[in-house]
């Protein structure tokens, strides 16, 4: 086995994908900006609501979902 082959078989750090679902645009932007600084985060998707979140979940299947939900009710 060559040195290149050996290096390719050694597992590296885990790479994580994240979906951010937050209604407030400023907070959503801040969270995604912060996540971009984390070396182990490979992909970040962001949206503001459950309809878009369902579509992104089905399409990308992220490892982690960051959200704050109201349960569909507003007082």
PyMOL commands that set and color helices and strands:
alter all, ss='L'
color gray80, all
select helices_A, chain A and resi 3-9+25-35+50-60
alter helices_A, ss='H'
color red, helices_A
select strands_A, chain A and resi 16-21+41-47+64-67
alter strands_A, ss='S'
color yellow, strands_A
deselect
rebuild
show_as cartoon
